Amino acid sequence: MARTNFKFTKRQKELERKKKMEEKRQRKLEKKNISTETPPDEHPSATDDETPTVAS
């Protein structure tokens, strides 16, 4: 009876896990990019008035 090649199955399992993690990472990046691509009028922009000034 033939024996199971454990190294092969382990390697295949690792490759599946890496592929799944990469897809998950890509989805998170896409979600993050979509949320950061809002129109500029919705986010308050940094102006010179908001920066602290040092009195002499």
C-alpha positions in Angstrom: 0.0 0.0 0.0 1.3 3.5 -0.9 2.2 5.9 1.9 0.9 9.5 1.9 3.5 12.1 1.0 3.1 14.3 4.1 5.5 16.9 2.9 3.5 17.4 -0.3 0.2 17.8 1.5 1.7 20.1 4.1 3.2 22.3 1.3 -0.1 22.4 -0.5 -1.9 23.4 2.7 0.7 26.2 3.3 0.3 27.5 -0.2 -3.5 27.6 0.2 -3.1 29.4 3.5 -0.8 32.0 2.0 -3.1 32.5 -1.0 -6.1 33.1 1.4 -4.1 35.5 3.5 -3.0 37.5 0.5 -6.6 37.7 -0.8 -7.7 38.9 2.6 -4.9 41.5 2.7 -5.9 42.8 -0.7 -9.6 43.1 0.3 -8.5 45.1 3.4 -6.4 47.4 1.3 -9.2 47.9 -1.2 -11.6 48.7 1.6 -9.2 51.1 3.2 -8.6 52.8 -0.2 -12.3 53.2 -0.8 -12.8 54.8 2.6 -9.9 57.2 2.1 -11.1 58.3 -1.4 -13.9 60.5 -0.1 -14.4 64.0 -1.5 -12.1 66.6 0.0 -15.0 68.8 1.3 -16.0 66.1 3.8 -12.7 66.1 5.5 -11.5 69.3 7.3 -8.2 70.4 5.7 -5.3 71.4 7.8 -4.7 75.2 7.6 -2.2 77.5 9.0 -4.7 78.7 11.6 -4.8 75.2 13.2 -1.1 75.0 13.7 0.2 76.2 17.1 2.3 79.3 17.1 4.9 80.2 19.6 4.6 83.6 21.2 7.9 85.6 21.5 
